[in-house]
Each structure stands twice: as C-alpha cells, then as structure tokens.
Amino acid sequence: MGDVKTLEAGAEIAGARKVATAQRIFWYGSGFMTANAGERREVITNIHTDDEFAREQGFSAAIADGMMSANWISSMLITTFGADAIARGHLRTKFIRPIYVDEGITPRARVISVTRQPDGSDRFELEVWADDDEGVKRTVGDYAVTVDR
C-alpha cells in the first residue's frame, strides 16, 4: 500500500506502463463467451482477435479488450490503497479510444478531493485514466475509496 497519508487534492498517481501485446489481447479477447440463448462456445473471431473482422467493424486492426486498461487502473489503485481499494472502493470506467497491438499504456489518477469522515476515515475521490505514450487518453473514469487513517 502506498502512503495515502500524503495524498491530497491535486496529487497525481501513475501506475506501471504496460504494453498491449498480441498475446495479451488474444488472451483477454478469446475464450468462452455466450454465443446465444445461454449457449457457451469458444469465440475466436471478434474485434479483439481477428484483424480482418475488426477492420470490417471500422477499426484499423484488432483492438484490446477494454477490461485490460480497467485492470491496469485497478492494479495501480490496489498498489496505492491496498485492500481498501477493493473492499471499500468503487471504480467506473469508459473506454473512449481503442488500444492496438504493441501500444504502451500507463494508468494514472488525480486526487480530486479528500474528505474526513465522522468515523475518522478519509474518503478519496479520484479522476482515473489510461493514456498512451503520447498522452492520449484511451480509458477514463472515476474512483472513490474510504481508507482508515
């Protein structure tokens, strides 16, 4: 867990840079998905695993599943807030731009506010995002967590 005692409004947090490798994209985007009416079957051809199919859907190539960047953001929050990140936190994300093979992505956050609660804990509200190496946001969202001091 990071030292949350030093976090105040305006503080920025950055997680580890990750690369959306083809193997990682395929792992997230393949496997068993619900095909129809509850039937489960392996789905390999989709926008995450097949460049041609992705192009037919308007992308320039296969794209990473949005949960990849959401998980990278979650990992950064767990490193910062420890177990409270999961037990007492709430994350919402929106995937605003695709992530393609071999793109580097860094999860980031900015503390919007820290509010002392009646029980002595602190409630942190953060803006979160994942951006590429040029600083273009691909995933955005917000996060709130309550942490005992």
N, C-alpha and C positions, 0 to 999 in steps of 0.2 A: 504494500500500500504506500502511496506517495504521502508526502507531508501536507495533508489538507489544511492544517492549521495556518499555513502561509498563503492559502488561496483566497483571493479577494476579487471583487468585481474588476473586470478588465484583464485578469490573468489569462494567459494562453497556455494550452497544453498541446503537445504533439506526441503522437504515438510513433511506433517504428514504421518506416517506409516498407511497403510490401509490393511485390510485383505480381501482376495478374498473369501467371504463366498459363500456357495452353493446358498443361496437365491439371492445374488447379481449377481452371474454368471448366474443363470437361468433368472433373470430379463433382463440382457443385451442380453442373447443368445436366448431368446424365443420371442414370439410375432409375429407380422405380417411381413413377408418377401415376396419378389416377388418369386413366385414359378416357373412360366414360362410365356413367351409371355405377360407379363404385368399383369397376374392374380395374385391377392394378396390373400394369405390364411395363416392361422396360421401354423407356422412350429415349432414343438416341438422337433422332433428328429433331432439332429445335434451334432456336436462335442462339443458344449457348454452346452448341456442339457442332454445328454444320454451317460453314461459311456461305455456301450457296443458298441454303434456306434462309439464313439471316439477311442476305442481300435481297432475296425475294420479299422480305418483310420491311425493307427500307434501310437496313444498316449496311455499312461498308464491309463488315466481316462479322464473325461470331462475337458475341459480347459476354462479359462476365455476368453472372447472376448477381442481382443487387444485394443479396444477403452476404456476399463476400465483403463488400465495403462496410455493411452494417456490423458484421462480425469483427472487422478490424477496429471499428469505432468502439464496440463493446469491450474488446481487449484492452484498448487504451484506458477506458473508464474503470475497468477492473484493476488495472495497474495503479491507477490514481486513487480510487476509493475503496479498494479491497472488496470483501464480501458484501458490504453495503451496496455496492454498485448493482448487484443482482437482487439482493433481498429487499432493498429499500429504494431502488431506483426505477425510473420509467424512461425508456428511450423510444422516440418516434423518428423515423427516417423517411426520406423521399428521394428516390433515385431520379436525378434530373438530366443526367447525360450518361451515355454508355461508357463502359470501360472495356477496352480492347486488349487483345493478347500482348503481353510484354510491356504494358504500361505500368509505370510506377505510381503508387497511390499512397498518400500519407493521411492518416486520420488526425483530426485536430479538434480543439474545443476552445471556447472562450467563456469565461465565467461572466454571466450577466448579473447575477445577484447572489448574495449570501445573507440569509435571514435567520437570526437566532430564534429558536422555537421556545415555547413556555417550559418545556422539559429540559432545556439546556442544550439540546442538539442544534445542529445547523442545517438548514435547507439550502442546497446549492441549485441554482438554475443555470443551465449552460446552453449555448448555441453549439452544435456539433456539425462537422462536415468532413468529407474526404476529398482531397484535391490531388490533381496530377502534378507532375514535375514542373509544369508551367504555372501552377497556382490556380488552375481552372477547377472549380467545384464540380464534382460528379455526383455526390450524395450530400444532402443537407438534412438537418433535423434539430431536435431539441431534446434535452435531457434534464431530469430533476432527480435529486437524491437527498436523503436525510442521513446525516452522519453524526454519531455521538462524538463529543469532544473529549 
